[in-house]
Amino acid sequence: MPVYNQGTFIRRAIISLCGQNYTEWELILINDGSTDQMEEYITDILQTTEYQIHYIINSENKGLGQHSTRD
């Protein structure tokens, strides 16, 4: 799920996903150079080990269709 400057929205989306009955999922969350302190909104969720969430951060906005790298 690519995300850019949607910290409050993405938190609600992740919480909704975590609340589903189906548990065999994995979320790859790509922060595409956000400037809205997204980590502050989702740090507690990322630290919960019961969920399969991988968090990738681009140091700058690369837009759709660009390759993401782990920073």
TORMILUM-602684 format. One record per atom (N, C-alpha, C): residue number from 1; residue in three letters; atom name; x negated, y negated, z. Coordinates in steps of 0.2 Angstrom, whole numbers, plus 5000, padded with zeros to 4 digits. Example, Ala and Ser with C-alpha at 12.3 -4.5 7.8 and 13.67 -1.06 7.14 Angstrom:
resi_resn_name_xx_yy_zz
1_ALA_N_4934_5028_5039 $
1_ALA_CA_4938_5022_5039 $
1_ALA_C_4934_5016_5039 $
2_SER_N_4936_5011_5035 $
2_SER_CA_4932_5005_5036 $
2_SER_C_4936_5000_5039 $
END
This chain:
resi_resn_name_xx_yy_zz
1_MET_N_4996_5006_5000 $
1_MET_CA_5000_5000_5000 $
1_MET_C_4996_4994_5000 $
2_PRO_N_4995_4990_4994 $
2_PRO_CA_4991_4984_4994 $
2_PRO_C_4995_4979_4998 $
3_VAL_N_4991_4974_5002 $
3_VAL_CA_4994_4969_5006 $
3_VAL_C_4990_4963_5005 $
4_TYR_N_4993_4957_5004 $
4_TYR_CA_4990_4951_5004 $
4_TYR_C_4994_4946_5008 $
5_ASN_N_4992_4943_5014 $
5_ASN_CA_4995_4938_5018 $
5_ASN_C_5002_4940_5020 $
6_GLN_N_5003_4946_5022 $
6_GLN_CA_5010_4948_5024 $
6_GLN_C_5009_4952_5031 $
7_GLY_N_5005_4949_5035 $
7_GLY_CA_5004_4953_5042 $
7_GLY_C_5011_4954_5046 $
8_THR_N_5015_4950_5046 $
8_THR_CA_5021_4951_5050 $
8_THR_C_5026_4956_5046 $
9_PHE_N_5026_4956_5040 $
9_PHE_CA_5030_4960_5036 $
9_PHE_C_5027_4967_5036 $
10_ILE_N_5021_4968_5035 $
10_ILE_CA_5018_4975_5035 $
10_ILE_C_5018_4978_5042 $
11_ARG_N_5018_4975_5047 $
11_ARG_CA_5019_4978_5054 $
11_ARG_C_5026_4981_5054 $
12_ARG_N_5031_4977_5052 $
12_ARG_CA_5038_4980_5052 $
12_ARG_C_5038_4986_5047 $
13_ALA_N_5035_4986_5041 $
13_ALA_CA_5035_4992_5037 $
13_ALA_C_5032_4998_5040 $
14_ILE_N_5026_4997_5043 $
14_ILE_CA_5022_5002_5046 $
14_ILE_C_5026_5005_5052 $
15_ILE_N_5029_5001_5056 $
15_ILE_CA_5033_5004_5061 $
15_ILE_C_5039_5008_5059 $
16_SER_N_5042_5005_5053 $
16_SER_CA_5048_5009_5050 $
16_SER_C_5046_5016_5048 $
17_LEU_N_5040_5016_5044 $
17_LEU_CA_5037_5022_5042 $
17_LEU_C_5036_5027_5048 $
18_CYS_N_5033_5025_5053 $
18_CYS_CA_5031_5029_5059 $
18_CYS_C_5037_5032_5062 $
19_GLY_N_5043_5028_5061 $
19_GLY_CA_5049_5031_5065 $
19_GLY_C_5053_5036_5061 $
20_GLN_N_5051_5037_5055 $
20_GLN_CA_5054_5042_5051 $
20_GLN_C_5054_5049_5053 $
21_ASN_N_5059_5053_5052 $
21_ASN_CA_5059_5060_5054 $
21_ASN_C_5054_5064_5050 $
22_TYR_N_5053_5063_5044 $
22_TYR_CA_5047_5066_5040 $
22_TYR_C_5041_5064_5043 $
23_THR_N_5036_5069_5045 $
23_THR_CA_5030_5067_5048 $
23_THR_C_5024_5069_5044 $
24_GLU_N_5025_5072_5038 $
24_GLU_CA_5019_5074_5034 $
24_GLU_C_5018_5068_5029 $
25_TRP_N_5015_5063_5031 $
25_TRP_CA_5014_5057_5026 $
25_TRP_C_5007_5054_5028 $
26_GLU_N_5004_5051_5024 $
26_GLU_CA_4998_5047_5025 $
26_GLU_C_4999_5040_5021 $
27_LEU_N_4996_5035_5025 $
27_LEU_CA_4997_5028_5022 $
27_LEU_C_4990_5026_5021 $
28_ILE_N_4988_5023_5015 $
28_ILE_CA_4982_5020_5014 $
28_ILE_C_4984_5013_5013 $
29_LEU_N_4982_5009_5017 $
29_LEU_CA_4983_5002_5018 $
29_LEU_C_4977_4998_5015 $
30_ILE_N_4978_4994_5010 $
30_ILE_CA_4973_4990_5007 $
30_ILE_C_4974_4982_5009 $
31_ASN_N_4970_4979_5013 $
31_ASN_CA_4970_4972_5014 $
31_ASN_C_4966_4969_5009 $
32_ASP_N_4970_4965_5004 $
32_ASP_CA_4967_4963_4998 $
32_ASP_C_4964_4955_5000 $
33_GLY_N_4960_4955_5005 $
33_GLY_CA_4957_4948_5006 $
33_GLY_C_4962_4943_5010 $
34_SER_N_4966_4946_5014 $
34_SER_CA_4971_4942_5017 $
34_SER_C_4968_4937_5022 $
35_THR_N_4971_4931_5022 $
35_THR_CA_4968_4926_5027 $
35_THR_C_4973_4924_5032 $
36_ASP_N_4978_4929_5034 $
36_ASP_CA_4983_4928_5039 $
36_ASP_C_4982_4932_5045 $
37_GLN_N_4976_4934_5047 $
37_GLN_CA_4974_4937_5053 $
37_GLN_C_4978_4944_5053 $
38_MET_N_4979_4947_5048 $
38_MET_CA_4983_4953_5048 $
38_MET_C_4981_4958_5053 $
39_GLU_N_4974_4959_5055 $
39_GLU_CA_4972_4964_5060 $
39_GLU_C_4975_4963_5066 $
40_GLU_N_4977_4956_5068 $
40_GLU_CA_4980_4955_5074 $
40_GLU_C_4987_4958_5075 $
41_TYR_N_4990_4958_5069 $
41_TYR_CA_4997_4961_5069 $
41_TYR_C_4997_4969_5069 $
42_ILE_N_4992_4972_5067 $
42_ILE_CA_4992_4979_5066 $
42_ILE_C_4987_4983_5070 $
43_THR_N_4983_4980_5074 $
43_THR_CA_4977_4983_5077 $
43_THR_C_4980_4989_5082 $
44_ASP_N_4985_4988_5086 $
44_ASP_CA_4988_4993_5090 $
44_ASP_C_4990_4999_5086 $
45_ILE_N_4993_4998_5081 $
45_ILE_CA_4996_5003_5077 $
45_ILE_C_4990_5007_5074 $
46_LEU_N_4985_5004_5071 $
46_LEU_CA_4979_5007_5069 $
46_LEU_C_4975_5011_5074 $
47_GLN_N_4975_5009_5080 $
47_GLN_CA_4972_5013_5085 $
47_GLN_C_4976_5019_5088 $
48_THR_N_4982_5020_5086 $
48_THR_CA_4986_5026_5088 $
48_THR_C_4984_5032_5083 $
49_THR_N_4981_5037_5086 $
49_THR_CA_4978_5042_5083 $
49_THR_C_4984_5047_5080 $
50_GLU_N_4990_5046_5082 $
50_GLU_CA_4995_5051_5080 $
50_GLU_C_4997_5050_5072 $
51_TYR_N_4995_5044_5069 $
51_TYR_CA_4997_5043_5063 $
51_TYR_C_4991_5043_5058 $
52_GLN_N_4993_5045_5052 $
52_GLN_CA_4988_5046_5046 $
52_GLN_C_4988_5039_5042 $
53_ILE_N_4984_5034_5045 $
53_ILE_CA_4984_5028_5042 $
53_ILE_C_4977_5026_5041 $
54_HIS_N_4975_5025_5035 $
54_HIS_CA_4968_5023_5033 $
54_HIS_C_4968_5015_5031 $
55_TYR_N_4964_5012_5033 $
55_TYR_CA_4964_5004_5032 $
55_TYR_C_4958_5002_5029 $
56_ILE_N_4959_4999_5023 $
56_ILE_CA_4953_4997_5019 $
56_ILE_C_4954_4989_5018 $
57_ILE_N_4948_4986_5019 $
57_ILE_CA_4948_4979_5018 $
57_ILE_C_4944_4976_5012 $
58_ASN_N_4947_4972_5008 $
58_ASN_CA_4943_4969_5003 $
58_ASN_C_4941_4962_5006 $
59_SER_N_4935_4960_5005 $
59_SER_CA_4932_4954_5008 $
59_SER_C_4935_4948_5004 $
60_GLU_N_4937_4949_4998 $
60_GLU_CA_4941_4944_4994 $
60_GLU_C_4946_4947_4990 $
61_ASN_N_4951_4942_4989 $
61_ASN_CA_4957_4945_4985 $
61_ASN_C_4955_4947_4978 $
62_LYS_N_4956_4953_4976 $
62_LYS_CA_4955_4956_4970 $
62_LYS_C_4961_4957_4965 $
63_GLY_N_4967_4956_4968 $
63_GLY_CA_4973_4956_4964 $
63_GLY_C_4974_4963_4962 $
64_LEU_N_4980_4964_4958 $
64_LEU_CA_4982_4971_4956 $
64_LEU_C_4978_4973_4951 $
65_GLY_N_4976_4980_4951 $
65_GLY_CA_4973_4983_4946 $
65_GLY_C_4965_4983_4947 $
66_GLN_N_4963_4980_4952 $
66_GLN_CA_4956_4980_4953 $
66_GLN_C_4954_4985_4958 $
67_HIS_N_4948_4988_4958 $
67_HIS_CA_4945_4993_4962 $
67_HIS_C_4944_4990_4969 $
68_SER_N_4946_4994_4974 $
68_SER_CA_4945_4992_4981 $
68_SER_C_4939_4995_4984 $
69_THR_N_4935_4992_4988 $
69_THR_CA_4929_4995_4991 $
69_THR_C_4930_4994_4999 $
70_ARG_N_4927_4999_5002 $
70_ARG_CA_4927_4999_5010 $
70_ARG_C_4922_4994_5012 $
71_ASP_N_4924_4989_5016 $
71_ASP_CA_4919_4984_5019 $
71_ASP_C_4917_4986_5026 $
END
